[in-house]
Amino acid sequence: MTPAHPAQPPAPEPDTERYRVRTRAEVVAALRGLLQQNALVTVHFGPGPDFFVTALLAVDADRGLLLFDHGADPRQNQRLPRAPAARLETYAEHIRVEFSIGSIATVEFEGKPAFAAPLPPSLLRFQRRETYRVHVPRSRPIVCELPPAGEAAQPVLANVRDISVGGIALVDFPPAFPLVQGTVFDRCVLRLNQSETVAAALELVHIYRSPHAAPGRGQLAGCRFLHLDGAAEARLQRLINQLDRDSLAPG
């Protein structure tokens, strides 16, 4: 497969140009950094609001290719290669990364379907503090209690993978728990530690299911907070600041 050069992205606003990375070496290094961090990437494409969440699979500098996973919706997987271009965005180490690709093709990666596209000629790396996001380490877990599903009497538990004052990413769901985009979960509880909790309502805005993960694993739900009050938002911001300081501490 020898894809053509990607379509050029729309002209950005002038004040964003200082954040643009243009050299091939820097672009490859940034993409490999996302790959190493297992960053989840949102792919936007099509004339309408078509998007899905995926993960990078490989950055092949020799062949000039970027490979990324299929999404959860087979119809979107069929439409994406027909799109003239796509915009990919993610957050890594509190920095928003955004770039455009074109000439997207369906390929096989480790025996499973994936997408490949030419490496982008440039990318944007900039921070937006209103969505400052931190990773939640396994050594300091935050658990989210979702309302019982169906006739179950007990709440459903999931672990928080990352958190911002705008929302959370949840992983480690029970294998049979249904995840449907657009679902609103009322009366959720975040267990910040052994003694502190925050009550919140969540809307499930995107789902990622990796076909490369073991059965029953590899599901991630990106959720946004609904009607979070000022006290809860302040508590979450203090937690985010603490997690950020802990991640930068030596040793």
FENDA-V333868 format. One line per field, one symbol per residue. ss: DSSP state (h for helix, s for strand, l for the rest). phi: phi as a letter, one per 30 degrees, with the letter a starting at -180 (. if undefined). burial: b if it has 16 or more other ideal C-beta (glycine too) atoms within 10 Angstrom, else e. Layout:
ss = ???
phi = ???
burial = ???
This chain:
ss = lllllllllllllhhhhhhssllhhhhhhhhhhhhhlllssssssllllsssssssssssllllsssssllllhhhhhhhllllssssssssllssssssssllsssssllsssssssllllssssllhhhllssllhhhllsssslllllllllsssssssslllsssssllllllllllllsssssssslllllssssssssssssslllllllllsssssssslllhhhhhhhhhhhhhhhhhhhlll
phi = .bdddddddedddedcddcdccdedddddddddddddhddbcccaidcddaacbbdcabcddcibccbddddcedddddeddddabccbabbhicdcbacbbhdbdbcbhibdacbaeeddaacbacbddbebbdcdddbdccccceecicdccddcbcddbbbdclbccbideecddcbejdccdhdbcddadbcbbdacbcdcabbbddccdeicicbccbcdchddddddddddddddddddddcddi
burial = eebeebeebeeeeeeeeebebeeeeebbebbebbbeeebbbbbbbeeeebbbbbbbbbbeeeeebbbbbbbbeeebbeebeebebbebbbbbbbbbbbbbbbbbeeeebeeeebbbbbbbbbbbbeeeeeebbbbbeeeeebbbbbeeeeeeeebbebbbbbbbbebbbbbebeeebebeeeeebeebebbbeeeeebebebebbbbbbbeeeeeeeebbbbbebeebeeebeebbeebbeebbeeeeeee
